[in-house]
Amino acid sequence: MPPSYDLVVRGGTLVTGRGAVPGTVAVRDGRVAAVLPPGAAADATDTVDAAGLHVLPGVIDTHVHTRHPGVPEREDFESGTTAAAAGGITTVLEMPISMVPTNSAAAVGRRVSAMQPGALVDFGLYGGAGDENVDEVAGQADAGVVAFKTFLQPPPPARLDEFAGLWSLDPAARRDVVRAVAATGLPHAFHCEQAPLYLALQRRLEAAGRTDGLAHAESRPPIVEETSVAEVLALAAEAGAHAHVVHLSSPRSADLVRDARARGVRVTAETCPPYLFLTEQALAVHAGFAECNPPLRSAADVEALWRKLGEGLIDVVGTDHSPFLEEEKARGAGSIFLAPPGLAGLEVLVPLMSSSWRRSAPRRHAADS
């Protein structure tokens, strides 16, 4: 008679939504088939002794940019999902930027075909929703995207092909984009930074000879994010959309989310490890290697963001994993504005957050009581 299970993980402490308890996990056909009491009999092909260890569900990373197919010397989908698996992430939700940008139903199919052979974990795709492809939104939903993403900033001039159909600069067209996504019922993620404001501030800093690392943070102060978040929430309220604010870095943005929820707007928010574990001083030390958009914030903002996370105003922590080559990031030594923005994070999300849960957990418990 064949074993009842393919795999049994014994002797560990199981971490669940209801707390940490001793137990045994039994797996059949790649799925958890049973959670058994400690010491329960379970016949299996393979057994793992997890004594002294915590057993956690695989993590879903909601914000990943492997950009495959794209620039394989930076990363391909096999290397990216290898890093995810090593870091305890078993599902990645891939953003639409790519040499095959996810901007139509046909592009969804091409992207899946390119990614599937190298996938070592499960994955889902965001669709792109921009001024150029409003008519393609419904088709992408039918093709199986899990959500949509809109950039509210112009893409780098050298990467226009990667961003085709993913960005919106025209306010009237943007309203149509939000309505089109709302009609699908899927979440609509936004990169919230007010482009005219940060571009003007960058020009002033460059004119004054400021191209050091901290100039990046000064060119994109929190108000750049907050004004954009406010606009997105207004558009979502009108359209009845589910707005999702990605890589939220400003505590005041979290307050805007809270206030919108109180008015009945459907909105969720994400932050990322760089905004919880680094400050803008990393830009002074590491220049382009610490550059991301939105930029790193002050120590006071970091501490306040932990409080917002503990209060439940932020729903998810995703990596915004965005790898570049060393020589690309090194351009920031000459001028911070020449380095591409983005930090890798697939292998550090779970270790960082699991080692820091006490920083927000007591506040969450107090809010729930």
N, C-alpha and C positions, 0 to 999 in steps of 0.2 A: 504493500500500500504506500503510495507516495506521501512525502511529508505534507503536513497541513499548510505550512508556510514556506516561502522562499527564504526569508530572512527574519531572525528574531534578534532584537537589541535588548539585552538583559542588564539589570542591576543599576541602571542610571536613574537620575532625577529628571523626570519629564517636565518640561516647561510648557504650560498651556495658558490659555486666556484666563483660567480660574486660579492659577498659581502653580507652584512647583511641588510635585508629588513623586514619590518613588513608583516605579512601574516598569512594564515590559511592552515594547512596541513590536507588533508582528506585521510583516509585509508580505503581500501576495500580488503577483503581476504588476509590480512597480507601484503599488498603492498601499497605504496603511489599511490593513484589514481588521486589526483589533488592537485595543489598548488593554492590557491584562494586568492584574494585580502582581506585585512582586512575588517571585517564586512560583507563579502559575505554570503548569505544564504546557509546553508548546513545542511540537515537533517541527523542525525546520531544516532546510538544506544547509543554511549557513547561520551561525550564531556569532554575535558581537558582544563581548563583555564590556559594558559601559560603567562598571563600578567606579565610583568617585567622579563621574563625569555628568554633565548636564546634556540632555537630549532635547534639541530644539527642532521645530518644523523648519523646513527650508524657507529662506527669505525670498520675497518678491521685490526686486529692485524696479521701481516704477519709472526710472529716468536714466536711460543708458544711451550713449552715443558711440557704438563701435564704428558706425558709418559704413558698414559693409554692404555692398562692395564699394570700396573707395580707395584708400591709400594703405595697401597691405603692410608697408614697412612700419607704419604706426601700429596697426592692429588689424587682424581679420576676425571673422566671427568665431573661428575655432580658438584662437588665442584669447579672445575676449571672454568666451564662455568657459574656457579653462580657468581663467582668473576668477570668474564668478563662482564656479563650483568650489575652487580652493577657498574662497571666502565665505562659503555657506549660503550662497545665493543659488536657488534652484529654478528661478524664473526671472527673465529680464524682459522689460518692456522697452523696445527699441524705438528711438525717435526717428523722424522721417528724413533727416539729413543723410545724403548718400550720393554717390555718382549715379545711382538709380533712385532719385528722390521719390518718396512715397507720396504721390500727388494725384493718382488716378487708380481706378480699379485694375487696369492693366499693369501699372507699376507695382501695385500690391503683389500681384502674382509673380512678377519678375523678381521682386525683392525676396519673397519667400523662397523661390527656387534657388536664389543665390545663397541664402543663409542656411537653409535646411541641412545641406551636406556637412557643414562644420559645427552644427549646434550640439553642444554637450549638455545643455540644460534646456528647459522649455522656454519659449519666447512668444511675445506678442508684438504687434506693430501699431504705432501711432500713424494715423493718416495726416497728411498735410492739408491745411485749409488756409488759402491765401487769396489775395485779390484776383489772381490770374485763373483760378480753378474752382470757383464757387460751384459751377455746374458738375464738378467731379466729386463733390462731397458725398452725395447719396450713394454713388457707385462704390466708393471706398468702404462705406459702412456695410453695404451688401457683401463686399469682398472679405469682410471679417476683421477690420481694424478694431482695436479695443478702445480707442479714443482719438481725438484730433489734437494737433498742435499748431499754434499760430505764433510766429515771431512778429513783434511790433517794431522791429528795427531793420534797417537795410543790411543785407549780408555783406561779408567782405567782398570787395570787387573781384578777387581772384577765385571766389567760390560760388559765383552766381549759379552755375549749373547744379551744384549740390542743393541749393535752396529754392529751386524753381517750384513755384506753387506753394511755398511754405510761409510767406511773409505778407504783411499788410501794412501799408503806410497811408492809405487813403481812408479818412474817417468814414465817408459814406459807404465805400466798398466794405469796410470792416464791419459795419452794421449788418450788411447782407451776409457776410461770412458767418457772423455769430448766429444769425437766424437760420442759416442753412445747416449748421452743425446742431443747433437746438432741435431741429426737426428730426434728426436721427435718434435723439434720446441719449447720445453718448457724451461722456465728459469732454470738455474743451479746455485744453491746457494752453496757457499763455506765458510767454517770456515777457515779463512786465518791466520795461524800462522806456522812459520817454526820450526818444531819439533826438528831437530838436534840442532838448535841454542838455543832454550829455555831450552832443557834438559841439554845441556852442561853448560849453565849459572846457572841453578839450582844446579847442582852438585858442582860447584865452591862455590856458596853461602853456601850450606850445609856444605861443607868441612871447611869453615871459621866460622862455628857456627852461620850463619845467617838464622834463621827460623822465624823471626818476620814478622809482616804483610807487611811491606814495601819490604821485600825480594821477595814477589810475584811479585810486579811491576818491581823490578830490574831484575828478572829472565826473564821477557818478555817485554823488552823495545820496543818502537815503530818499530824499525828495524825488529823485529821478525814478525810483521804483514806486514810491507811494502814489504819485500822481497817475502813473500808468495803471496801478492796481485799482484806483478809484474809477478810472474810465471803464476798465473791463467789468467791474462789478455793476456799473450803471447799464452797460450794454446787456449783461446777463440778466439783470432784473427786467429789462424791457422785453427780452426775447424768451424769458422762462428757461434760460439755458443753465446747464451745470458747468460753471466756471471752475477751473482748477489752476491755482496760482503756483507755478513751479519755482524752485530755488528761492523761496522767500527769505530775505536777509535782514529786513528791517522790522523791529518790534512794532512800529506804528502800522506797517502793512498788516500784521496780524490783528491789530485792533480794528482796522477797516474790514477785515474778514469777519470778525466777531459782530460788528455792527450790521453788516449786510445780512448775516444769518438771522439776526434779531428781527430784520425786516422781512424775512421769508425768502431771501435769495438763496439759491442752492449753490454753495461754494465750498470747495475743499482747498487745502493748502499743503504745500510741501516745503521742507527745508532740507539742507544738505550738510554733511559733516564739516566742510570748510567753514561754514558760518557758525558752527557750534564749537569748533576746536581750534580755530586760528583767528588772529586779529589782523588788522591792516598793517601792523608792524612787520608781518612776514613779507609784505611787499618791499619794505625798506631793506630787508636782508636778502631776499631771494629774487627780487624783481620779477621777471617773466615767469619763473617757475612757480610763483604764488598767484599768478593772474587768473582770474575767472570773472565771469559776468553773471549777476551783479558782483561788485568787488567785495573783498573782505572788509569787515566793519570794525568799529572801535571795541575795546574791551567791555565798555558799558553796554553796547548793543548786543554783544555775545551773551553776556549775563542775562540781559532782559529777554533774549530769544529763548534761552533755557526756561525762563519762567513761563513764557507763552506756550512752549511745548508742554510743560507740566500742567498748565491750565486747560489743555485740550484744544487750544485754538489752531494748532498745527496738526494735521491728520497723519502725515507720513514723512519719513525721512528717506529720501532717495539719494543716489550718489551723484547724479549728473556727470557720470563717468565720461571723460572727454580726453583721450590720450593724444599727445603730440610727440614728435621726435625731440631729443635733447637739443639739437642745433636750432630747431624752430623756437623753442622756449628761450634759448640763450639770446635771441635777438633783443630781448628786453633789457639787456645790459647796456645797449646803446641808446635805446628809447623804449620805455615801457609800452608805448603805443604801437610798436612793431611786433610785439610778441603775440601769438594767438592765445585767446582766452580758453582755459579749460584745464581741469585737473583729473587725474585718474583716481578711481575710488573703489573698484569692485572688490578688492581683497581686504579693504580696511573697514568697510561699513559695519559688518557684524562685530568684529573685535572692539571697535571704538564704542559703539552704542551699548553692547552688552557689558562693557567694563565701566560704563558711566550712567547706568540706569538710575542710580540713587540720586543723581543730580536733579532729575525731574520727577521721579516717582513720588517722593513725599508731598510735593506740591499738588500733584494730580490727586492723590488720596485726600488731601485736605479739601480740594475743590469738589470732590465727589461726596463728601460727608455732609 
